[in-house]
Amino acid sequence: MKNPITSFLNQLRAFALTDPTRDWIALLTLATIAIIGIVTWNAWVFDTVASGGTLGAAASSTPPSFTQASLDSVRTVFEARAAEEAKYVSGTYKFNDPSQ
C-alpha cells in the first residue's frame, strides 16, 4: 500500500504544467512581499526604540538584591588585597623575578 501523501503529490505533479515565466514571477512577487514586510517591521521597531518606547512589556523596577553586609565583605577582601600589595611595594615581601 502506497503512502497517501506521496501518491497525492505525484498526482499533483502529473497535472501541473511547467511555466517558468509564471513560476519566476510568483517567486519574485513573494520575495518582494517578504522584503517589504521585513523592511516595514524593522522601520517600525527602529522608530519605536528611537522615540524612547519599549518592545514588549516595560521592565518593572526591582529592589536592589544586595545588602550592606555583602558590600562590607567585598570591601574587606579588597582592603586585604591592598595590604598585601603594599607589603610587596614597601619591601616587606621579597619577590624574586625569574626573568632577571
C-alpha positions as CSV (number, residue, x, y, z in Angstrom):
1,M,0.0,0.0,0.0
2,K,1.4,3.4,-1.0
3,N,1.8,6.3,1.2
4,P,-1.3,8.5,0.5
5,I,0.7,11.8,0.7
6,T,3.2,10.6,-1.8
7,S,0.5,9.4,-4.2
8,F,-1.3,12.8,-3.8
9,L,1.9,14.7,-4.6
10,N,2.6,12.5,-7.6
11,Q,-0.9,13.1,-8.9
12,L,-0.5,16.9,-8.5
13,R,2.8,16.7,-10.4
14,A,1.2,14.9,-13.2
15,F,-1.4,17.6,-13.7
16,A,1.0,20.5,-13.2
17,L,2.1,22.4,-16.3
18,T,5.5,23.8,-16.2
19,D,5.6,27.5,-16.9
20,P,8.9,29.0,-16.0
21,T,7.8,32.6,-16.5
22,R,4.8,32.2,-14.2
23,D,7.0,30.4,-11.6
24,W,9.7,33.2,-11.6
25,I,7.0,35.9,-11.4
26,A,5.4,34.1,-8.4
27,L,8.8,33.7,-6.8
28,L,9.9,37.3,-7.3
29,T,6.5,38.5,-6.1
30,L,6.7,36.5,-2.9
31,A,10.3,37.6,-2.3
32,T,9.3,41.3,-2.8
33,I,6.4,41.0,-0.4
34,A,8.7,39.3,2.2
35,I,11.3,42.1,1.8
36,I,8.7,44.8,2.1
37,G,7.4,43.2,5.3
38,I,10.9,42.8,6.8
39,V,11.8,46.5,6.0
40,T,8.5,47.7,7.4
41,W,8.9,45.7,10.6
42,N,12.5,47.0,11.1
43,A,11.5,50.6,10.4
44,W,8.7,50.3,13.0
45,V,11.0,48.8,15.6
46,F,13.6,51.4,15.0
47,D,11.1,54.2,15.2
48,T,9.7,52.8,18.4
49,V,13.0,52.4,20.1
50,A,14.4,55.7,18.8
51,S,11.4,57.6,20.2
52,G,12.1,56.1,23.7
53,G,9.5,53.3,23.6
54,T,10.0,49.7,24.5
55,L,9.3,46.5,22.7
56,G,7.1,44.2,24.7
57,A,6.2,44.7,28.4
58,A,8.1,47.5,30.1
59,A,10.6,46.4,32.7
60,S,9.5,46.8,36.2
61,S,11.9,48.2,38.8
62,T,13.0,45.7,41.4
63,P,14.6,46.4,44.7
64,P,18.4,46.0,44.8
65,S,19.5,42.4,45.5
66,F,22.4,43.3,47.8
67,T,22.8,44.1,51.4
68,Q,25.2,46.2,53.4
69,A,26.8,43.1,54.8
70,S,27.7,41.8,51.4
71,L,29.2,45.2,50.4
72,D,31.2,45.2,53.6
73,S,32.6,41.7,53.0
74,V,33.7,42.7,49.5
75,R,35.3,45.9,50.8
76,T,37.2,43.8,53.4
77,V,38.5,41.5,50.7
78,F,39.8,44.4,48.7
79,E,41.4,46.0,51.7
80,A,43.2,42.7,52.4
81,R,44.4,42.6,48.9
82,A,45.6,46.2,49.1
83,A,47.5,45.4,52.3
84,E,49.3,42.5,50.6
85,E,50.2,44.7,47.6
86,A,51.6,47.3,49.9
87,K,53.8,44.7,51.5
88,Y,55.3,43.9,48.1
89,V,55.8,47.6,47.3
90,S,57.3,48.5,50.7
91,G,59.8,45.6,50.6
92,T,58.3,43.6,53.4
93,Y,58.0,40.7,51.0
94,K,60.8,40.0,48.7
95,F,59.9,39.0,45.1
96,N,62.5,37.2,43.0
97,D,61.9,37.8,39.4
98,P,62.8,34.7,37.5
99,S,63.3,36.6,34.2
100,Q,66.2,38.7,35.7
